[in-house]
């Protein structure tokens, strides 16, 4: 069985993701301002909101957005970050494929068992429409290759 060609994707920063993260943090700040909390609790909660805002914006529009993704139908991935470092790994079954939101959950090869899985958020404005569709198909129908598995097309 011949595998489908590898997808080569170059994600762009997401305006939708930035807008949603900013709106969520602004509404949370408003809620925090309306609650009668002690000053120490307000300062701690405000620090958490700022940390979530900066982390979210970094993952949607900053250095956290990979510069290049290679996705195979056998659920292998190669991620190249903005600094030019590439990491190969396996896409996990925890990935979510939806019409508007796709998350790629993956583990890099050679990571210890206690290292958390990595994630990539893919929104509709991150990729061109055709590449977004191909990525969703590859994630939804792709399966890892099992050692010793035959395709049944060999002549005997």
N, C-alpha and C positions, 0 to 999 in steps of 0.2 A: 504494500500500500504506500503510495506516495503522499507525503505530508504536504499540506498547503504551504505556500511561501510565508516566510517570516514577515510579520507586520513591522514596519519602521515608522514610528510615530514621533513627532516633534511637538509636544504640548506647549500651548501658549498660556500666559497668565490669565486667570479667570476674573472677569469683571463681575460676573454673577456671584461668585464665591466671596469676593471682597465686599460687595454690597450686603450680602446676607450676614456675614460675620460682623461688619460694622453696625448694621441695624440691630442684631441680637445683643451686641455689647452695649449699644446706646440704650436700648430698652431695659437691659439689666441694670445699668447705672441709674436710670430713672427710678426703677423699682427700689433700688438700694437707697436712693435719696428720700424716698417716701416712707421708708420703714424707720420706726423709732429704735435705733440700735445704739449701743455705746460707741464712743469715738474709736476705740481700738478695733472693734469689730468692723466698723465702716472702713477704716484704713486698710485692714486686712482684705476685706472683700473687694475694695477698689484695686488693690495690688493684684489680686487674682484676675479681675476683669481686664486689667492692662496686660497681664501676662497672656491671657487667652487671646486677646486682640492681636498682640504682636506675633504670637505663634501662628494664629490662623492666617493672618495676612502674609506671613513668610511662606506658609505652605500653599497659598493660593496665588500669590503674585511675586514672591521674592525668591530667595535662594532655594527654598524647599521644592520649587517646581523643577522636575527633571528636565534636562535639555533634550534628551533622546531616550526613547523606549523601543526595545525590540521584544515583541511578544510572539511566541510560537504557539501553534495549535496543541502541542504536547504540554502546555502550561508551564513553559520555561520563560523567563524574562531576563533581560539585561537592561539595567537602568544606568544611564550616564548623567551625573549631576552637573551643575553649572560650572564646577571647578575642573571638569574633564575626567573625573574618576568614574570608572565603570564597575558595577557589581552585578554578577549573575546570580540567579536564584530560582526558586520555584514558587508559582502562584498557588496559594492555599484555597481550600474550598470555602473559606469564610468570605471570599470576595462577593460583592453584591453587584448584580447587573440589572439596571432598571432603564426605563425610557429616558429619564432626565438626569439620573445620578448613577455613576458607576464607581465603585471603589475596588481597587486592586490591593489585596492583602498578600504580602509575599515575604518569604524568608530568604536571606542571602545565603549562598553556599558557604559553609565553613563557620557559620555563626554558632556559638554554643547554645545549648537547649534553653538556657535561662534568658537569652537575649530576646526582647519582644519582637514580634513581627512588625514589618514596616508597612505603611499604607500610602496609597496614591489616590487622591480624589480627582475624578475626571467628570467635568461638567460639560454641557453641550457647547459652550463657547470656548472650550479648551482645545478641541480638535475640529477639523473640517467634518461636515456631516457624514461623508462616505467613510472616512477613517474611524469616526466614532461608532458607526454601525458595524464595521468590520471588527473593531475591538470587542464590542458586545457579543458578536457571534463567536469570536475566538474564545472568549471567557466562558460563555454559556455552554458551548458544545465541545470545547477542548478537553481532552483527557490525557493524563500522563502515560507515557509509554511504559509498559510492563516488560521486564526482562523475560525472554523466552516466548513472547507472544508472537503468533504468526498471523498474517493477514488472510490466509486462505487462497492466495492467488498464485502460489508456487506450483509448478508442474511436477508431478511425481513420477 
